[in-house]
């Protein structure tokens, strides 16, 4: 299974998000983070991610006679690069967007279900707006966003830091305006 097919699945994508930033989890811990997903599904999807080169076993320990594995994301894992994204079909993009939205909904619901969830105090934001951009302005904005995030993405988990899920979504919401012609 290639990187596109592996990641276009909401449970696998949720597992990848859970293990982001160098975190390690057992399948039992992953199941606790995803109570809406059956244990069998979490085990099966984690196994596919290991087989596909996304996850590796970070350690093992015996628990009540069984071997329990801790998983982490591989540093050299496959990615969906610009070439792979360009080769995706419209249906692949539709599936990818649906998987990303399913992850957002599930993760947001899990946040709201936690004891002490306080969206205002936690800086929760979900805004939408329309930007009118030329291709050059779009490229410049994207570059500036990447520059801002580049250093922050390298942050490691430490006391006082909480993981935030950032999901920029950008697509044309309509057709570009055409220059008016005068007669």
N, C-alpha and C positions, 0 to 999 in steps of 0.2 A: 504494500500500500504506500503511495507517495505522500509527501507532506500535505498537499492540498486535501486529499481524501481523509487523511488522519485528523486534520484539524477542523474539517467541516462537520464535526459531530459535537453537539452541545455538551455531552458528559466529558468527552476527552478534552474539550477546550476548557471546561471547568477544572479538570484535574491539572492541566498545564498552568492555569491561573493560580490555583492553590499552591503550586510548587514554585511559583515565581520568586525571584529575589533570593535564591539560594535556600529556601525552606525545604525541610524534609518531613514527609509524613508516611505513616503506615497506611495500609488500606483501611484499617479500622478507623484511623483518624480522618481519612478522606470520607469514609461513610458518615462519620459524625458531622462533617462539614456539609454534607449533601444528604440530609435525611429524606429528601423527596425522591432519591434514587435508590433502587434496590442494591443490596450488598453484592449480589451476583453481577449486576451490571457494572458496578465500580471495579470489581476484580477483573472482569473481562476487558473493560476499556483500559485499565492500567496495564494489563498484559499486552494489549495491542500497542500501547505507547512504548513499552519496553522493546517489543519486537521491532517497532518502526524506528527505533533509535532516539526517541525523545526523552525517555526516562532511563535511569540506571539505578541499580540497587546500591544504596548508600551504606547499608549494614543489615545484619540479620541477628535475631535472638530467638531463643526457644521460649514459647509461651504455652503452657499447658500441653506440652508434647508436640506442638506444631511450630514450624518456623515462621516467624513474623518478619517481614522485610520492610525496611524504610526506603522510600524512593526519593529521588531528586531529579531535577532536570539536568540533562547532559549539557555541558558547556558547548560542545561541538554538535549540538542537535541540528537536524535539518530545519530550514526556514523556508517560508514562502517569500522568495525574493521578487524583485520586479519582473524578472523573466517568467517565473512561474505564474505570477499574478496576471501578466499580459496574456499568457496562454490559457488562462481559465475561461471557460465558456460563460455565457450569460447565466445559465442555470447553476454553474459552480458559484458565481457571485451571489446569486439569489440564495443558495444553500448556506454560503458563508455568512451572509448578512443575517439570515434567520438564526444560525447557530450563535452568532455574536449577540443578537438580541435576547435569545433564550438564556444565555449566560448572564447578561446584564440583569434580566428580570429575576433569575434565581438568586444571584448574588445580592441584589438589592433587598429581596424578600428575606434572605438569611440575615442581612444586617438589621432590618426592621424587627425581626423576631428575637434578636439578642436582648438580654436584660440590659437596661440602661441606654438603649439606642436613643440618641438625641440628634436628629438631623441638623438642627440649627447650630448646636454647639460643635458638632463634628464637621461643619463646613460642607455639608452635602449640597450638591448643585446639579441641576439638570435643566439647563437652559437651551433654547434653540433660537437661532436668529438667521437672518439672510444677509449674506455679504455679496455685494456686486464686485466681482473680480475679473480682471483680464487674465489670460494665461500667465503673463509675467508676474502679476500681483499674487496669483495663486502660488506660483513657485517660490516667490519671496516669502510669503506668509508661512508656507510649509517649512522652508529652511529655517526661519526664525523660531518656529515651534520646536523643531528638532534641536536647535541650539539650546533652547531653554531646558528641554527635557534631558539632553545628553548627560549632563552632570548628575541630575537627580536619579536617573535610572541606575546609576552605579551605587546608590545608597544601600547599605547593608542593614538588616534588622538590628536595632539597638533599643534599649529601654527609652521610652518616650516617643518612639516612632511607631506609627500604625501604617499598615499597608493600605494604599488607596488605589482603587481600580480606575484607571483613566482610559476612556474609550472615545477618542475623537472620531467623529463620523462626518464625512465630507463628501457631498455629491451634488451635481447640478440639479437644482430644483425646478428648472424650466429651461426654455430655449433662450439663447442670447438675443439681446435686442439687435435688430438690424438697423444700419444707418438709414435715416429717412432720405428719400430721393425727392427732390423738388422738380416740378415740371413747369 
